[in-house]
Amino acid sequence: MKDLSDIVKKVLEDHEDARDSDFRTIGWVYKAVKPSVMDLPFKDVLWNHKKYDIPSFETIRRTRQKVQHDNPSLRGKTYLKRMAKQTEYIEKFADIDKRWEIP
């Protein structure tokens, strides 16, 4: 099997829907690695990923996270929303902390 990082990166480049969804990423990776798995019942894939020689859900999730960390352009839309919300909270609490400063 080709390096999983390369496969996940290609999936994220080709399928924007995978950038914000672990399940979409997993589906596209499985389709790229072993298309025949896509025709199997979900529970069979879930319980037998080693038998089918496909990476686990968690391995794909962690790999997506690492690829997106290393390639910011492959981050999804929810990343920007999360960062904006985080900045909003930081500014709010930083302002609250200033009220407790001794002049």
MARTORBA-26917 format. One record per atom (N, C-alpha, C): residue number from 0; atom name; x negated, y, z negated. Coordinates in Angstrom, 1 decimal, always signed. Each point is the difference from the previous one (the first is absolute). Layout:
<nodes>
NUM  CA  X  Y  Z
...
</nodes>
This chain:
<nodes>
0  N  -0.8  -1.2  +0.0
0  CA  +0.8  +1.2  +0.0
0  C  -0.9  +1.2  +0.0
1  N  +0.4  +1.0  +0.8
1  CA  -0.7  +1.3  +0.0
1  C  +0.1  +0.6  -1.3
2  N  -0.9  +0.9  -0.3
2  CA  -0.1  +0.7  -1.3
2  C  +1.4  +0.6  -0.3
3  N  +0.6  -0.2  -1.2
3  CA  +1.3  +0.5  -0.3
3  C  +0.0  +1.5  +0.0
4  N  -1.0  +0.7  -0.4
4  CA  +0.0  +1.4  +0.0
4  C  +0.2  +0.6  +1.5
5  N  -0.7  -0.7  +0.9
5  CA  +0.2  +0.4  +1.4
5  C  +1.4  -0.2  +0.5
6  N  +0.6  -1.1  -0.4
6  CA  +1.4  -0.3  +0.4
6  C  +1.0  +1.0  -0.6
7  N  -0.2  +0.3  -1.3
7  CA  +0.9  +0.9  -0.7
7  C  -0.2  +1.4  +0.6
8  N  -1.2  +0.4  +0.3
8  CA  -0.2  +1.3  +0.6
8  C  +0.7  +0.1  +1.4
9  N  -0.1  -1.0  +0.8
9  CA  +0.6  -0.1  +1.3
9  C  +1.6  +0.1  -0.2
10  N  +0.5  -0.7  -0.9
10  CA  +1.4  +0.0  -0.3
10  C  +0.5  +1.4  -0.4
11  N  -0.8  +0.7  -0.9
11  CA  +0.4  +1.3  -0.4
11  C  -0.2  +1.1  +1.2
12  N  -0.9  -0.3  +0.8
12  CA  -0.1  +0.9  +1.2
12  C  +1.1  -0.2  +1.0
13  N  +0.4  -1.2  +0.2
13  CA  +1.1  -0.3  +1.0
13  C  +1.4  +0.1  -0.5
14  N  +0.2  -0.1  -1.3
14  CA  +1.4  -0.1  -0.6
14  C  +0.1  +1.0  -1.2
15  N  +0.5  +1.2  +0.3
15  CA  +0.1  +1.0  -1.1
15  C  +0.9  -0.5  -1.1
16  N  +1.0  -0.8  +0.3
16  CA  +0.9  -0.5  -1.0
16  C  -0.7  -0.9  -1.1
17  N  -1.2  -0.5  +0.4
17  CA  -0.7  -0.8  -1.0
17  C  -0.8  +0.9  -1.0
18  N  -0.1  +1.2  +0.3
18  CA  -0.9  +0.9  -0.9
18  C  +0.6  +0.2  -1.3
19  N  +1.3  +0.0  -0.2
19  CA  +0.7  +0.2  -1.2
19  C  +0.7  -1.2  -0.6
20  N  -0.2  -1.2  +0.6
20  CA  +0.7  -1.2  -0.4
20  C  -0.9  -1.2  -0.1
21  N  -0.1  -0.6  -1.2
21  CA  -0.8  -1.2  -0.1
21  C  +0.6  -1.1  +0.8
22  N  +1.3  -0.1  +0.0
22  CA  +0.6  -1.1  +0.7
22  C  -0.1  +0.1  +1.5
23  N  +0.1  +1.2  +0.5
23  CA  -0.3  +0.2  +1.5
23  C  -1.4  -0.3  +0.3
24  N  -0.9  +0.4  -0.8
24  CA  -1.4  -0.3  +0.2
24  C  -0.2  -1.5  +0.1
25  N  +0.5  -0.7  -1.0
25  CA  -0.1  -1.4  -0.1
25  C  +0.6  -0.7  +1.2
26  N  +1.1  +0.4  +0.4
26  CA  +0.7  -0.5  +1.2
26  C  -0.9  +0.1  +1.3
27  N  -0.5  +1.3  +0.2
27  CA  -0.8  +0.2  +1.2
27  C  -1.4  -0.7  -0.1
28  N  -0.5  -0.2  -1.2
28  CA  -1.3  -0.7  -0.1
28  C  +0.3  -1.5  +0.3
29  N  +1.0  -0.6  -0.6
29  CA  +0.3  -1.4  +0.3
29  C  +0.3  -0.2  +1.5
30  N  +0.7  +0.9  +0.6
30  CA  +0.2  -0.1  +1.4
30  C  -1.3  +0.0  +0.8
31  N  -0.9  +0.9  -0.4
31  CA  -1.3  +0.0  +0.6
31  C  -0.9  -1.2  -0.2
32  N  +0.0  -0.5  -1.2
32  CA  -0.9  -1.1  -0.5
32  C  +0.6  -1.3  +0.5
33  N  +1.3  -0.2  -0.2
33  CA  +0.6  -1.3  +0.4
33  C  +1.4  +0.2  +0.3
34  N  +0.3  +0.3  +1.2
34  CA  +1.4  +0.4  +0.4
34  C  +1.0  -1.1  -0.3
35  N  -0.4  -1.3  +0.0
35  CA  +1.0  -1.1  -0.2
35  C  +0.6  +0.1  -1.4
36  N  -0.7  +0.6  -1.0
36  CA  +0.5  +0.2  -1.3
36  C  +1.3  +0.8  -0.1
37  N  +0.1  +0.9  +1.0
37  CA  +1.2  +0.8  +0.0
37  C  +1.3  -0.7  +0.2
38  N  -0.1  -1.2  +0.5
38  CA  +1.2  -0.8  +0.3
38  C  +0.3  -1.0  -1.2
39  N  -0.8  +0.0  -1.0
39  CA  +0.2  -0.8  -1.2
39  C  +0.9  +0.6  -1.0
40  N  +0.7  -0.7  -0.8
40  CA  +0.8  +0.5  -1.1
40  C  -0.9  +0.8  -1.0
41  N  +0.5  +1.1  -0.5
41  CA  -0.8  +0.9  -0.9
41  C  -0.5  -0.8  -1.2
42  N  +0.8  -0.8  -0.6
42  CA  -0.5  -0.8  -1.2
42  C  -1.1  -0.9  +0.3
43  N  +0.0  -0.5  +1.2
43  CA  -1.1  -0.9  +0.4
43  C  -1.3  +0.7  +0.1
44  N  +0.0  +1.2  +0.6
44  CA  -1.1  +0.8  +0.2
44  C  -0.5  +0.5  -1.4
45  N  +0.9  +0.4  -0.8
45  CA  -0.3  +0.5  -1.4
45  C  -0.7  -1.0  -0.8
46  N  +0.4  -1.2  +0.0
46  CA  -0.5  -1.1  -0.8
46  C  -1.2  -0.7  +0.6
47  N  -0.2  +0.2  +1.3
47  CA  -1.1  -0.8  +0.7
47  C  -0.9  +0.8  +0.8
48  N  -0.4  +1.2  -0.4
48  CA  -0.9  +0.8  +0.8
48  C  -1.3  -0.6  +0.2
49  N  -0.5  -0.8  -0.9
49  CA  -1.3  -0.7  +0.1
49  C  +0.1  -1.1  +1.1
50  N  +1.1  -0.7  -0.1
50  CA  +0.2  -1.1  +1.0
50  C  +0.0  +0.6  +1.4
51  N  +0.6  +1.2  +0.2
51  CA  +0.0  +0.6  +1.4
51  C  -1.2  +0.8  +0.3
52  N  -1.0  +0.1  -1.0
52  CA  -1.2  +0.7  +0.2
52  C  +0.3  +1.5  +0.4
53  N  +0.8  +0.6  -0.8
53  CA  +0.3  +1.4  +0.1
53  C  -0.3  +0.7  -1.3
54  N  -0.3  +1.3  +0.0
54  CA  -0.4  +0.7  -1.2
54  C  +1.3  +0.2  -0.9
55  N  -0.2  +0.1  -1.3
55  CA  +1.1  +0.2  -0.9
55  C  +0.5  +1.4  +0.1
56  N  +1.3  +0.2  -0.5
56  CA  +0.6  +1.3  +0.0
56  C  -0.9  +1.0  -0.7
57  N  -0.5  -0.4  -1.2
57  CA  -0.8  +1.0  -0.8
57  C  -1.3  +0.3  +0.7
58  N  -0.6  -0.9  +0.7
58  CA  -1.3  +0.3  +0.7
58  C  +0.3  +1.0  +1.1
59  N  +1.0  -0.2  +0.7
59  CA  +0.4  +1.0  +1.1
59  C  +0.3  +1.3  -0.6
60  N  +0.7  +0.1  -1.1
60  CA  +0.3  +1.2  -0.7
60  C  -1.2  +0.8  -0.4
61  N  -0.9  -0.7  -0.6
61  CA  -1.3  +0.6  -0.5
61  C  -0.8  +0.5  +1.2
62  N  +0.0  -0.8  +1.1
62  CA  -0.8  +0.3  +1.2
62  C  +0.6  +1.3  +0.6
63  N  +1.3  +0.1  +0.1
63  CA  +0.7  +1.2  +0.5
63  C  -0.4  +1.2  -0.8
64  N  +0.0  -0.2  -1.3
64  CA  -0.3  +1.1  -0.9
64  C  -1.5  +0.5  +0.2
65  N  -0.9  -0.9  +0.2
65  CA  -1.4  +0.3  +0.2
65  C  -0.2  +0.7  +1.4
66  N  +0.7  -0.6  +1.0
66  CA  -0.1  +0.6  +1.4
66  C  +0.5  +1.4  +0.0
67  N  +1.1  +0.2  -0.7
67  CA  +0.6  +1.4  +0.0
67  C  -0.9  +0.9  -0.8
68  N  -0.7  -0.5  -1.0
68  CA  -0.9  +0.9  -0.8
68  C  -1.2  +0.4  +0.9
69  N  -0.5  -0.9  +0.8
69  CA  -1.1  +0.2  +0.8
69  C  +0.4  +0.8  +1.3
70  N  +1.2  -0.1  +0.4
70  CA  +0.5  +0.7  +1.2
70  C  +1.3  +0.8  -0.3
71  N  -0.2  +1.2  -0.5
71  CA  +1.2  +0.8  -0.4
71  C  +1.0  +0.2  +1.1
72  N  -0.4  +0.0  +1.2
72  CA  +0.9  +0.2  +1.1
72  C  +1.0  -1.1  +0.1
73  N  -0.2  -1.2  -0.6
73  CA  +0.9  -1.1  +0.0
73  C  +0.9  -0.1  -1.2
74  N  +0.0  +1.0  -0.8
74  CA  +0.9  +0.1  -1.1
74  C  +1.4  +0.3  +0.5
75  N  +1.0  -0.5  -0.8
75  CA  +1.4  +0.3  +0.4
75  C  +0.5  +1.3  -0.4
76  N  +1.2  +0.3  +0.3
76  CA  +0.7  +1.2  -0.4
76  C  +0.2  +0.1  -1.5
77  N  +0.3  -1.1  -0.6
77  CA  +0.2  +0.1  -1.5
77  C  -1.2  +0.4  -0.7
78  N  -1.2  -0.2  +0.5
78  CA  -1.2  +0.4  -0.7
78  C  +0.0  +1.5  -0.1
79  N  +0.3  +0.7  +1.0
79  CA  +0.0  +1.5  +0.0
79  C  +1.1  +0.5  -1.0
80  N  +1.1  -0.7  +0.0
80  CA  +1.1  +0.4  -1.0
80  C  -0.5  -0.2  -1.4
81  N  -0.6  -1.2  -0.3
81  CA  -0.5  -0.3  -1.3
81  C  -1.1  +1.0  -0.4
82  N  -0.9  +0.4  +0.9
82  CA  -1.0  +0.9  -0.4
82  C  +0.5  +1.4  -0.3
83  N  +1.1  +0.4  +0.8
83  CA  +0.6  +1.3  -0.3
83  C  +0.7  +0.0  -1.3
84  N  +0.7  -1.1  -0.3
84  CA  +0.6  -0.1  -1.3
84  C  -1.0  +0.0  -1.2
85  N  -1.1  -0.7  +0.2
85  CA  -1.0  +0.0  -1.0
85  C  -0.6  +1.4  -0.2
86  N  -0.2  +0.7  +1.0
86  CA  -0.6  +1.4  -0.1
86  C  +1.0  +0.8  -0.7
87  N  +1.3  -0.1  +0.3
87  CA  +1.1  +0.7  -0.7
87  C  +0.0  -0.2  -1.5
88  N  -0.2  -1.3  -0.4
88  CA  +0.0  -0.3  -1.4
88  C  -1.2  +0.5  -0.7
89  N  -1.2  -0.1  +0.7
89  CA  -1.2  +0.5  -0.6
89  C  +0.1  +1.5  -0.3
90  N  +0.5  +0.7  +1.0
90  CA  +0.1  +1.5  -0.1
90  C  +1.0  +0.3  -1.2
91  N  +1.1  -0.8  +0.0
91  CA  +1.0  +0.3  -1.1
91  C  -0.6  -0.2  -1.4
92  N  -0.7  -1.1  -0.1
92  CA  -0.6  -0.4  -1.4
92  C  -1.2  +0.9  -0.3
93  N  -0.7  +0.4  +1.0
93  CA  -1.2  +0.9  -0.2
93  C  +0.6  +1.4  -0.5
94  N  +1.1  +0.4  +0.5
94  CA  +0.6  +1.2  -0.4
94  C  +0.5  -0.1  -1.5
95  N  +0.6  -1.1  -0.3
95  CA  +0.5  -0.3  -1.4
95  C  -1.2  +0.0  -0.9
96  N  -1.1  -0.6  +0.3
96  CA  -1.2  +0.0  -0.8
96  C  -0.5  +1.4  -0.3
97  N  +0.1  +0.9  +0.9
97  CA  -0.5  +1.4  -0.1
97  C  +0.7  +0.7  -1.2
98  N  +1.3  -0.4  -0.2
98  CA  +0.8  +0.7  -1.1
98  C  -0.6  -0.4  -1.3
99  N  -0.7  -1.1  -0.1
99  CA  -0.6  -0.4  -1.3
99  C  -1.4  +0.5  -0.2
100  N  -0.5  +0.7  +0.9
100  CA  -1.4  +0.5  -0.1
100  C  +0.0  +1.2  -1.0
101  N  -1.1  +0.1  -0.7
101  CA  -0.1  +1.1  -1.0
101  C  -0.6  +1.2  +0.8
102  N  +0.6  +1.1  -0.1
102  CA  -0.5  +1.2  +0.8
102  C  -1.3  +0.5  -0.5
</nodes>
